Amino acid sequence: MAHHRQAQSAEKYHLDPTAVALAPSVWPESFGLVAREAASLGLHVVASDRGAIGECIRLPEQGVVIDVSSDAALTEILGAMNANPEAWRAGSPPAQGLLRRAADQGRELADLYRAIALRCAERSAMARLKSAGDE
């Protein structure tokens, strides 16, 4: 989702600015798009400590990253929200600027793979030259 569309999405879906996005995934996400989009819309995020899903969260103003190895941390944070909803309604954090998007990650991975392939080709060529020189 492009950044200019994110602002439109907030309006389109009439998101409550005091809403909290729950993203307690137990899978080690490689990018964490849900948390990134929620944070970019100015929502507080409760994110998993697995993989990259919580990497974009500026702590504590944008939310919390919890241990999901058991349900204890999620139970605790939901209890805290229930016990003091005003703390969570005190105003959402400001929306972030342009976030690293999935397309950005794809380009970075493609660049990395090209660099690795180039190094492998260079090493292979050097090995062939050395082998030819040894003959």
C-alpha positions as CSV (number, residue, x, y, z in Angstrom):
1,M,0.0,0.0,0.0
2,A,1.6,3.3,-1.1
3,H,1.9,6.1,1.5
4,H,-0.6,8.4,-0.3
5,R,-3.1,5.6,-0.3
6,Q,-2.7,5.0,3.5
7,A,-4.2,8.4,4.4
8,Q,-7.1,7.6,2.0
9,S,-7.6,4.2,3.7
10,A,-7.9,5.8,7.2
11,E,-10.7,8.0,5.8
12,K,-12.2,5.2,3.7
13,Y,-12.5,2.8,6.7
14,H,-13.4,5.5,9.2
15,L,-10.8,4.2,11.6
16,D,-11.4,5.3,15.2
17,P,-8.2,7.3,16.1
18,T,-8.2,5.6,19.5
19,A,-8.3,2.1,18.0
20,V,-5.5,-0.3,18.8
21,A,-4.2,-2.8,16.2
22,L,-3.4,-6.2,17.6
23,A,-0.7,-8.1,15.7
24,P,0.4,-10.9,18.1
25,S,1.6,-13.2,15.3
26,V,3.5,-16.3,16.5
27,W,4.9,-16.7,13.0
28,P,8.3,-15.0,12.5
29,E,7.0,-12.5,9.9
30,S,9.7,-11.2,7.5
31,F,8.2,-7.8,7.0
32,G,5.2,-7.0,9.3
33,L,3.0,-5.2,6.9
34,V,0.0,-5.1,9.2
35,A,1.9,-3.4,12.0
36,R,3.5,-0.9,9.5
37,E,0.2,0.0,8.0
38,A,-1.5,0.4,11.3
39,A,1.3,2.6,12.7
40,S,1.3,4.7,9.5
41,L,-2.4,5.4,10.1
42,G,-1.5,6.6,13.6
43,L,-2.9,3.6,15.5
44,H,-1.3,2.1,18.6
45,V,0.0,-1.3,17.8
46,V,0.4,-4.4,20.0
47,A,2.9,-6.4,18.0
48,S,4.7,-9.8,18.3
49,D,8.3,-10.1,19.2
50,R,8.7,-12.7,16.4
51,G,10.3,-11.7,13.2
52,A,10.0,-8.2,11.8
53,I,6.4,-7.5,12.8
54,G,7.3,-5.2,15.6
55,E,10.4,-3.5,14.1
56,C,8.5,-0.4,12.9
57,I,7.0,0.4,16.3
58,R,8.5,3.3,18.1
59,L,8.3,2.3,21.7
60,P,6.3,3.3,23.8
61,E,4.6,6.1,21.9
62,Q,3.3,3.9,19.1
63,G,2.6,0.8,21.1
64,V,4.2,-2.3,22.6
65,V,6.0,-5.4,21.4
66,I,5.1,-8.5,23.4
67,D,6.5,-11.9,24.0
68,V,4.1,-14.4,22.3
69,S,5.7,-17.6,23.6
70,S,2.7,-17.8,25.9
71,D,-0.6,-15.9,26.2
72,A,0.6,-14.1,29.4
73,A,1.9,-10.9,27.8
74,L,-1.2,-10.5,25.6
75,T,-3.5,-11.2,28.6
76,E,-1.5,-8.6,30.6
77,I,-1.7,-5.9,27.9
78,L,-5.4,-6.5,27.3
79,G,-6.0,-6.3,31.0
80,A,-4.1,-3.0,31.2
81,M,-6.2,-1.6,28.3
82,N,-9.4,-2.7,30.0
83,A,-8.3,-1.3,33.4
84,N,-7.2,2.1,32.0
85,P,-8.8,2.7,28.7
86,E,-8.2,6.4,28.9
87,A,-4.4,5.8,28.7
88,W,-5.0,4.1,25.4
89,R,-7.5,6.8,24.3
90,A,-5.3,9.7,25.3
91,G,-4.6,10.3,21.6
92,S,-3.0,8.1,19.0
93,P,0.6,8.7,18.1
94,P,1.1,10.8,15.0
95,A,1.2,8.9,11.8
96,Q,4.7,8.0,10.7
97,G,6.3,9.4,7.6
98,L,6.9,7.2,4.6
99,L,7.6,3.7,5.7
100,R,9.8,1.0,4.2
101,R,7.3,-0.8,2.0
102,A,7.2,-4.4,0.7
103,A,8.3,-3.1,-2.7
104,D,11.3,-1.5,-1.0
105,Q,12.2,-4.8,0.7
106,G,11.8,-6.6,-2.6
107,R,14.2,-4.2,-4.3
108,E,16.7,-4.6,-1.4
109,L,16.5,-8.4,-1.7
110,A,17.0,-8.3,-5.5
111,D,20.0,-6.0,-5.1
112,L,21.4,-8.3,-2.4
113,Y,20.9,-11.4,-4.6
114,R,22.5,-9.6,-7.6
115,A,25.6,-8.7,-5.4
116,I,25.8,-12.3,-4.2
117,A,25.5,-13.7,-7.7
118,L,28.2,-11.3,-8.9
119,R,30.6,-12.3,-6.2
120,C,30.0,-16.0,-7.0
121,A,30.6,-15.3,-10.7
122,E,33.8,-13.5,-9.8
123,R,35.0,-16.3,-7.6
124,S,34.2,-18.8,-10.2
125,A,36.1,-16.9,-12.9
126,M,39.1,-16.5,-10.5
127,A,39.0,-20.3,-9.8
128,R,38.9,-21.1,-13.5
129,L,41.8,-18.7,-14.2
130,K,43.8,-20.3,-11.3
131,S,43.0,-23.8,-12.6
132,A,44.0,-22.9,-16.1
133,G,47.3,-21.4,-14.7
134,D,48.0,-24.6,-12.8
135,E,47.7,-26.8,-15.9
